[in-house]
């Protein structure tokens, strides 16, 4: 649906110049929920605004369904945007807000009436059609903004952090609602967020961005379980980093020795360079991929510094004997008793093949 090649956007000139997008290339598929994920200032909103036509790139190409977009002004692009602020008209009703864009496109009255009814049903707002948007909740305003953007049936819907103003519970509900709307309409959604949980929950694919570049593209499970580099592993979820040395390699597997002296099999990234024996590497291990045990004979050992109860799970923070730290996460079960206490000397075991060798 969208083909982006070598897209670069530089603001300013000379020594004060700032490159917000640095040679970005990506393909976004038809009928896909595609998320641009990254910290503030990484370039994700700049990329979204370039697709919308609100910014002109310094160089590069951008096509939508095979048609050059850069030569078209925003109003001629088959793209709509849902902004963080929603930008609804408070003096209009819910139905009038949805109809507004269709009226600007000079659609026939009968078509507008039918489309508004269809959109109201799609976002489950039929009962509030005659209510002013200033008289409805934030979550309901969110739905109206979505309905208004979907009404002209764009080929692509751009969403610029539209859930950030909602409270936690409502944000969770709207995550599922957005995915449902994307599935039912078949429209390509391009979603911008800095919230990793939002990205993992809703996306078909995720592009992790940093400093104006795309660091990794993949499905949520692939991004989480197989990060391509340290930045991605650190930004997506909680991760423990351990220092090690390569003992031997065999295809995608390597035998490594930790600072503790313990040895374990680790996996290498698909595009990682060939690792020489004796090379120093960094391992990534998710908190849920390790187990607490007695320190005797364990792969790692240390002192249990904190035990933090989160309801669904408990986090154990261990100060390792090698001046490293490690966090474990264990899901809580009914009737489960607390075995380990703060200050205990504990061991840690990790299943072979679980640690991921990262690129720097």
C-alpha positions as CSV (number, residue, x, y, z in Angstrom):
1,X,0.0,0.0,0.0
2,X,2.7,2.5,1.0
3,X,6.3,2.4,-0.4
4,X,8.8,4.7,1.3
5,X,12.4,4.8,-0.1
6,X,15.3,6.9,1.1
7,X,13.1,9.4,2.9
8,X,15.1,12.2,4.6
9,X,13.8,15.3,6.3
10,X,16.2,18.0,7.6
11,X,15.1,21.1,9.5
12,X,17.3,24.2,9.3
13,X,20.6,24.7,7.6
14,X,24.3,24.7,8.3
15,X,25.5,23.9,11.9
16,X,21.9,24.3,13.3
17,X,20.5,21.7,10.8
18,X,18.7,18.8,12.4
19,X,17.9,15.5,10.6
20,X,14.6,14.2,11.8
21,X,14.4,11.4,9.2
22,X,17.6,9.8,8.0
23,X,17.3,7.7,4.8
24,X,14.1,5.8,5.9
25,X,12.9,3.0,3.7
26,X,9.9,0.8,4.6
27,X,7.0,-1.0,2.9
28,X,3.5,-0.9,4.6
29,X,1.2,-3.6,3.4
30,X,-2.5,-3.3,2.4
31,X,-5.0,-4.0,5.2
32,X,-2.2,-3.9,7.8
33,X,-2.1,-2.4,11.3
34,X,1.4,-0.9,11.1
35,X,2.9,0.9,14.2
36,X,5.8,3.4,14.3
37,X,7.2,3.0,17.8
38,X,10.0,4.9,19.5
39,X,11.0,7.5,22.1
40,X,10.1,11.2,21.8
41,X,12.1,12.9,19.0
42,X,12.9,9.6,17.1
43,X,11.1,10.8,13.9
44,X,7.9,8.8,14.0
45,X,5.5,11.8,13.9
46,X,7.6,13.5,11.2
47,X,7.3,10.3,9.1
48,X,3.5,10.3,9.7
49,X,3.1,14.0,8.8
50,X,5.1,13.4,5.6
51,X,2.8,10.7,4.6
52,X,-0.2,13.0,5.3
53,X,1.4,15.8,3.3
54,X,1.8,18.2,6.1
55,X,5.6,18.1,5.7
56,X,7.7,17.9,2.5
57,X,10.8,15.6,2.7
58,X,14.3,16.9,1.9
59,X,14.7,13.9,-0.5
60,X,13.4,10.4,-1.1
61,X,10.2,8.9,-2.6
62,X,6.8,8.1,-1.3
63,X,4.1,6.2,-3.2
64,X,0.6,5.0,-2.2
65,X,-0.9,2.1,-4.1
66,X,1.7,2.7,-6.8
67,X,0.9,6.5,-7.1
68,X,3.4,9.2,-6.3
69,X,2.2,11.1,-3.2
70,X,4.8,13.8,-2.9
71,X,3.4,15.7,-5.9
72,X,-0.1,15.8,-4.2
73,X,-1.3,18.3,-1.6
74,X,-2.8,16.8,1.6
75,X,-6.4,17.2,0.5
76,X,-5.8,15.2,-2.7
77,X,-4.3,12.2,-0.9
78,X,-6.5,9.2,0.0
79,X,-5.4,9.5,3.6
80,X,-7.0,10.8,6.7
81,X,-5.5,11.6,10.1
82,X,-6.7,11.2,13.7
83,X,-4.8,13.6,15.9
84,X,-4.0,13.4,19.5
85,X,-6.4,16.3,20.3
86,X,-9.2,14.8,18.1
87,X,-10.0,18.4,16.8
88,X,-13.8,17.9,17.0
89,X,-16.3,20.8,16.6
90,X,-17.8,21.3,20.0
91,X,-20.9,23.2,18.7
92,X,-21.8,20.3,16.4
93,X,-23.5,17.0,17.2
94,X,-21.8,13.7,16.9
95,X,-23.6,13.0,13.6
96,X,-22.8,16.5,12.3
97,X,-19.1,16.0,13.1
98,X,-19.0,12.8,11.2
99,X,-20.9,14.3,8.2
100,X,-18.6,17.4,8.0
101,X,-15.8,15.9,5.9
102,X,-18.3,14.3,3.5
103,X,-20.0,17.6,3.0
104,X,-16.6,19.2,2.2
105,X,-16.2,16.5,-0.5
106,X,-19.6,17.4,-2.0
107,X,-21.0,14.0,-1.5
108,X,-24.8,13.5,-2.1
109,X,-27.1,14.1,0.8
110,X,-28.4,10.5,0.7
111,X,-24.9,9.1,0.7
112,X,-23.9,11.3,3.6
113,X,-26.9,10.2,5.7
114,X,-26.2,6.5,4.9
115,X,-22.5,6.8,5.7
116,X,-23.1,8.6,8.9
117,X,-25.5,5.9,10.1
118,X,-23.0,3.2,9.1
119,X,-20.1,5.0,11.0
120,X,-22.2,5.5,14.1
121,X,-23.0,1.8,14.2
122,X,-19.4,0.9,13.5
123,X,-18.1,2.9,16.5
124,X,-21.2,2.0,18.6
125,X,-22.4,5.6,19.0
126,X,-25.8,5.5,17.4
127,X,-27.6,6.4,20.6
128,X,-25.6,9.6,21.0
129,X,-25.9,10.8,17.4
130,X,-27.7,14.0,18.4
131,X,-25.5,14.8,21.4
132,X,-23.0,17.7,21.2
133,X,-19.4,16.5,21.3
134,X,-18.7,18.9,24.2
135,X,-21.2,16.8,26.2
136,X,-19.7,13.4,25.8
137,X,-16.7,11.6,27.4
138,X,-13.1,11.5,26.2
139,X,-13.5,7.9,25.1
140,X,-16.7,8.8,23.1
141,X,-14.9,11.8,21.5
142,X,-12.2,9.3,20.5
143,X,-14.8,7.2,18.7
144,X,-16.3,10.2,16.9
145,X,-12.9,11.3,15.7
146,X,-12.3,7.8,14.3
147,X,-15.7,7.7,12.7
148,X,-15.2,11.1,11.0
149,X,-11.8,10.0,9.7
150,X,-13.2,6.7,8.4
151,X,-16.3,8.1,6.8
152,X,-14.7,9.1,3.4
153,X,-13.2,5.6,3.2
154,X,-9.6,6.6,2.9
155,X,-7.1,4.0,1.7
156,X,-4.9,4.8,4.8
157,X,-5.7,6.0,8.2
158,X,-2.9,7.8,10.1
159,X,-3.2,7.8,14.0
160,X,-0.9,10.2,15.9
161,X,-0.9,8.9,19.5
162,X,-4.7,9.1,19.7
163,X,-5.0,7.2,23.0
164,X,-2.5,9.2,25.1
165,X,-5.1,11.5,26.7
166,X,-7.3,8.6,27.9
167,X,-7.1,7.0,31.4
168,X,-5.6,3.6,31.8
169,X,-8.7,1.4,31.7
170,X,-10.3,3.3,28.8
171,X,-7.0,3.2,26.9
172,X,-7.0,-0.6,27.2
173,X,-10.6,-0.8,25.9
174,X,-9.8,1.5,22.9
175,X,-6.8,-0.6,22.0
176,X,-9.1,-3.5,21.3
177,X,-11.6,-1.2,19.6
178,X,-9.0,0.2,17.2
179,X,-7.9,-3.3,16.2
180,X,-11.6,-4.3,15.7
181,X,-12.2,-1.2,13.5
182,X,-9.1,-1.9,11.4
183,X,-10.2,-5.5,10.9
184,X,-13.8,-4.7,10.0
185,X,-13.0,-1.8,7.6
186,X,-10.0,-3.4,5.9
187,X,-8.2,0.0,5.8
188,X,-4.5,0.2,6.4
189,X,-3.8,1.8,9.8
190,X,-0.5,3.6,10.5
191,X,-0.3,4.2,14.2
192,X,2.3,6.3,16.1
193,X,3.0,5.7,19.7
194,X,5.8,5.6,22.3
195,X,3.9,3.1,24.4
196,X,5.4,-0.4,23.8
197,X,2.4,-2.2,25.2
198,X,0.0,-0.4,22.8
199,X,2.3,-1.5,19.9
200,X,2.5,-5.1,21.0
201,X,-1.2,-5.3,21.7
202,X,-2.6,-3.9,18.4
203,X,0.0,-4.2,15.6
204,X,0.5,-6.7,12.8
205,X,4.0,-5.3,12.4
206,X,6.1,-2.7,14.3
207,X,8.9,-0.4,13.1
208,X,11.1,0.5,16.1
209,X,12.6,3.9,15.4
210,X,15.5,5.8,17.0
211,X,17.3,9.0,16.0
212,X,15.5,9.3,12.7
213,X,16.1,5.7,11.6
214,X,14.3,2.4,11.6
215,X,16.2,0.0,13.8
216,X,14.0,-3.1,13.3
217,X,10.7,-4.1,11.6
218,X,8.8,-7.2,12.6
219,X,5.7,-8.7,14.2
220,X,5.2,-8.1,17.9
221,X,6.4,-11.6,18.9
222,X,9.5,-11.4,16.7
223,X,10.4,-7.9,18.0
224,X,10.0,-9.0,21.6
225,X,11.6,-12.4,21.5
226,X,14.3,-11.6,18.9
227,X,15.4,-8.0,19.2
228,X,18.0,-7.1,16.6
229,X,20.1,-4.8,18.8
230,X,20.5,-3.5,22.3
231,X,18.4,-0.4,21.8
232,X,15.4,-2.5,20.6
233,X,15.8,-5.0,23.5
234,X,16.0,-2.2,26.0
235,X,13.1,-0.2,24.6
236,X,10.6,-3.1,24.1
237,X,9.7,-4.5,27.5
238,X,12.0,-5.2,30.5
239,X,15.4,-6.8,29.7
240,X,18.4,-8.0,31.6
241,X,21.8,-7.5,30.0
242,X,24.7,-9.8,30.9
243,X,28.3,-9.7,29.7
244,X,29.8,-12.9,28.3
245,X,32.6,-14.3,26.0
246,X,32.1,-16.6,23.0
247,X,33.5,-20.1,23.5
248,X,32.3,-21.6,20.2
249,X,29.7,-21.1,17.5
250,X,27.5,-23.4,15.6
251,X,25.2,-21.7,13.1
252,X,22.6,-19.6,15.0
253,X,23.8,-21.0,18.4
254,X,26.8,-20.1,20.4
255,X,28.3,-21.4,23.6
256,X,29.2,-18.5,26.0
257,X,30.8,-18.0,29.3
258,X,29.3,-15.5,31.7
259,X,31.3,-13.3,34.1
260,X,30.2,-15.6,36.9
261,X,32.1,-18.5,35.1
262,X,28.9,-20.3,34.2
263,X,28.4,-21.5,30.6
264,X,25.2,-21.5,28.6
265,X,24.0,-21.8,25.0
266,X,22.8,-18.5,23.5
267,X,21.1,-17.6,20.2
268,X,22.5,-15.1,17.6
269,X,20.4,-12.7,15.6
270,X,19.7,-13.7,12.0
271,X,21.7,-10.8,10.5
272,X,24.4,-10.7,13.2
273,X,28.1,-10.7,12.1
274,X,30.1,-13.8,12.5
275,X,31.4,-14.0,16.0
276,X,35.0,-15.1,16.7
277,X,35.9,-17.3,19.7
278,X,36.8,-15.1,22.7
279,X,34.8,-12.2,21.5
280,X,33.0,-10.1,24.1
281,X,29.2,-10.0,23.7
282,X,26.1,-8.7,25.5
283,X,23.3,-11.2,26.2
284,X,19.6,-10.2,26.6
285,X,17.3,-12.2,28.9
286,X,13.7,-11.3,29.6
287,X,12.6,-11.3,33.3
288,X,10.1,-14.1,32.7
289,X,12.8,-16.4,31.2
290,X,14.7,-17.0,34.4
291,X,14.0,-18.9,37.6
292,X,15.0,-18.4,41.2
293,X,16.6,-21.4,42.9
294,X,19.1,-22.3,45.6
295,X,22.5,-20.7,45.0
296,X,24.4,-24.0,45.0
297,X,25.1,-25.1,41.4
298,X,23.1,-22.2,39.9
299,X,24.2,-20.4,36.7
300,X,24.2,-17.1,38.6
301,X,23.9,-16.1,42.2
302,X,23.4,-13.0,44.3
303,X,21.4,-11.3,47.0
304,X,17.7,-10.6,46.7
305,X,17.4,-6.9,47.0
306,X,13.7,-6.2,46.5
307,X,10.5,-8.2,46.1
308,X,7.7,-6.1,44.4
309,X,4.1,-7.4,44.2
310,X,2.1,-6.3,41.2
311,X,-1.0,-8.3,41.6
312,X,-0.8,-10.4,38.4
313,X,2.9,-11.1,39.0
314,X,5.8,-10.5,41.4
315,X,9.2,-8.9,40.4
316,X,12.4,-10.1,42.1
317,X,15.4,-7.7,41.9
318,X,18.7,-9.5,42.5
319,X,22.1,-7.9,43.0
320,X,24.4,-10.5,41.4
321,X,27.8,-11.4,42.9
322,X,29.5,-10.0,39.8
323,X,28.2,-6.4,40.4
324,X,25.5,-6.9,37.8
325,X,21.7,-6.7,38.5
326,X,19.0,-9.0,37.3
327,X,15.2,-8.8,37.5
328,X,12.9,-11.8,37.4
329,X,9.2,-11.9,37.0
330,X,7.0,-14.7,38.2
331,X,3.2,-14.9,37.6
332,X,1.2,-15.2,40.8
333,X,-1.1,-18.2,41.3
334,X,-4.0,-18.7,43.8
335,X,-2.7,-20.0,47.1
336,X,0.9,-19.4,46.2
337,X,3.2,-18.7,49.1
338,X,6.1,-16.3,49.2
339,X,9.3,-18.5,49.4
340,X,12.0,-15.9,48.8
341,X,12.5,-12.9,51.1
342,X,14.5,-9.7,50.7
343,X,18.1,-10.3,51.8
344,X,18.1,-14.0,50.8
345,X,21.1,-15.4,49.0
346,X,19.6,-16.9,45.8
347,X,20.5,-18.5,42.6
348,X,19.3,-17.9,39.0
349,X,18.9,-20.5,36.3
350,X,18.2,-19.7,32.6
351,X,17.2,-22.4,30.1
352,X,19.8,-23.1,27.4
353,X,19.2,-21.3,24.1
354,X,17.1,-18.5,25.7
355,X,19.7,-15.7,26.0
356,X,19.9,-13.5,22.9
357,X,23.3,-12.3,21.7
358,X,22.8,-8.6,20.7
359,X,24.5,-6.3,18.2
360,X,25.9,-3.2,19.8
